[in-house]
């Protein structure tokens, strides 16, 4: 009845970019393994495996994902496995996260059940704060630092 052709679709290879109201973000799918560094000027969602460093504006990590390398971002929401140093201004570590490495942050939220094997530093200068069982015991002297443990 209608003679309109269906929209042509091009096959997606590697990460795909999707437009959103805040800009763009790229997705690394669950079946994707990247061996090398990843740099994105936009937001990044990782469900697959990255064997290398990640640098982006904002990172969202899926529960089944693995990052073996350093992470640098303005904000990050981690729920998978990370083996490497994390340097993030605003960090949320969800209960399913398993982190092996030092964590550098300005603002930190940790859900109960998250596991972190490493040291926490409450500023970009990488000063370490004592850690017991993945929970920060002390904060630095700077009143701008924030820490909350989610239940």
C-alpha positions as CSV (number, residue, x, y, z in Angstrom):
1,X,0.0,0.0,0.0
2,X,2.8,2.4,0.9
3,X,5.7,2.5,-1.5
4,X,8.3,3.9,1.0
5,X,11.5,2.0,1.2
6,X,12.8,0.9,4.6
7,X,15.7,3.0,5.9
8,X,19.0,1.6,4.9
9,X,21.1,0.3,7.7
10,X,24.9,0.2,7.7
11,X,26.5,-2.6,9.7
12,X,28.1,-1.4,13.0
13,X,31.8,-2.2,13.3
14,X,33.4,-1.6,16.8
15,X,32.1,1.2,19.0
16,X,29.0,3.0,17.9
17,X,28.2,6.6,18.5
18,X,24.7,7.6,19.5
19,X,23.4,11.2,19.8
20,X,21.8,12.2,23.1
21,X,20.4,15.5,24.4
22,X,23.7,16.1,26.2
23,X,25.9,15.4,23.2
24,X,27.3,12.1,22.0
25,X,28.5,8.9,23.6
26,X,30.2,5.8,22.4
27,X,29.4,2.2,23.3
28,X,31.9,-0.7,23.4
29,X,29.6,-3.7,23.3
30,X,29.9,-6.8,25.4
31,X,31.3,-8.9,22.6
32,X,34.1,-6.4,21.8
33,X,37.7,-6.8,23.0
34,X,40.0,-3.8,22.5
35,X,43.8,-4.3,22.9
36,X,45.2,-0.7,23.1
37,X,44.4,2.6,24.6
38,X,41.0,4.2,24.2
39,X,40.6,8.0,24.0
40,X,37.2,9.7,23.7
41,X,36.3,13.4,23.8
42,X,32.7,12.4,24.6
43,X,31.1,10.0,27.1
44,X,32.0,6.3,26.9
45,X,29.9,3.2,27.9
46,X,32.0,0.0,28.2
47,X,30.3,-3.4,28.3
48,X,33.2,-5.3,26.7
49,X,36.9,-5.7,27.5
50,X,39.6,-3.0,27.2
51,X,43.2,-4.1,27.6
52,X,44.7,-0.6,27.7
53,X,44.2,2.8,29.2
54,X,40.9,4.7,28.9
55,X,40.7,8.5,28.8
56,X,37.3,10.2,28.3
57,X,34.9,12.8,29.6
58,X,32.6,10.4,31.4
59,X,32.8,6.6,31.8
60,X,30.0,4.2,32.5
61,X,31.2,0.6,33.0
62,X,28.8,-2.4,32.7
63,X,28.8,-5.2,35.2
64,X,30.3,-7.8,32.9
65,X,33.0,-5.5,31.5
66,X,36.8,-5.7,32.3
67,X,39.3,-2.8,32.0
68,X,42.9,-3.8,32.3
69,X,44.7,-0.4,32.4
70,X,44.5,3.1,33.8
71,X,41.2,5.1,33.7
72,X,41.2,8.9,33.5
73,X,37.9,10.8,33.3
74,X,35.9,13.7,34.8
75,X,33.2,11.3,36.0
76,X,33.0,7.5,36.2
77,X,30.3,5.0,37.3
78,X,32.0,1.6,37.7
79,X,30.2,-1.7,38.1
80,X,32.6,-4.2,36.5
81,X,36.2,-5.2,37.0
82,X,39.1,-2.8,36.8
83,X,42.8,-3.7,37.1
84,X,44.7,-0.4,37.1
85,X,44.9,3.1,38.5
86,X,41.7,5.2,38.5
87,X,41.9,9.0,38.4
88,X,38.5,10.6,38.3
89,X,37.0,13.9,39.7
90,X,33.6,12.4,40.5
91,X,33.5,8.6,41.1
92,X,30.7,6.2,41.9
93,X,31.7,2.6,42.7
94,X,28.7,0.2,42.5
95,X,28.2,-2.9,44.6
96,X,29.1,-5.3,41.7
97,X,32.5,-3.5,41.1
98,X,35.8,-5.3,41.7
99,X,38.8,-2.9,41.5
100,X,42.5,-3.8,41.8
101,X,44.5,-0.6,41.9
102,X,44.8,2.8,43.4
103,X,41.9,5.2,43.3
104,X,42.3,9.0,43.0
105,X,39.2,11.1,43.3
106,X,37.7,14.4,44.4
107,X,34.2,13.1,45.2
108,X,33.6,9.4,46.0
109,X,30.5,7.3,46.5
110,X,30.9,3.5,47.2
111,X,28.0,1.1,47.4
112,X,28.1,-1.5,50.2
113,X,29.5,-4.7,48.7
114,X,31.9,-3.2,46.3
115,X,35.5,-4.6,46.5
116,X,38.6,-2.4,46.2
117,X,42.1,-3.7,46.6
118,X,44.3,-0.6,46.5
119,X,44.7,2.8,48.1
120,X,42.4,5.7,48.0
121,X,43.7,9.3,47.5
122,X,41.2,12.1,48.1
123,X,42.9,14.5,45.6
124,X,44.6,14.7,42.3
125,X,48.0,14.9,44.0
126,X,47.6,11.2,44.7
127,X,47.9,11.4,48.5
128,X,46.9,8.1,50.1
129,X,44.2,7.6,52.7
130,X,44.0,4.4,54.9
131,X,41.7,1.7,53.6
132,X,40.1,-1.3,55.4
133,X,37.9,-3.7,53.5
134,X,37.3,-1.3,50.7
135,X,36.0,1.5,52.9
136,X,37.8,4.8,53.5
137,X,38.5,5.4,57.1
138,X,39.8,9.0,56.9
139,X,39.5,11.9,54.5
140,X,42.1,14.6,53.9
141,X,42.1,18.1,55.5
142,X,40.5,19.7,52.4
143,X,36.8,20.5,53.1
144,X,36.0,20.2,49.3
145,X,36.4,16.5,49.4
146,X,33.3,14.4,49.7
147,X,32.7,10.8,50.6
148,X,29.5,8.9,50.9
149,X,29.0,5.2,51.5
150,X,25.7,4.1,49.9
151,X,23.7,1.3,51.5
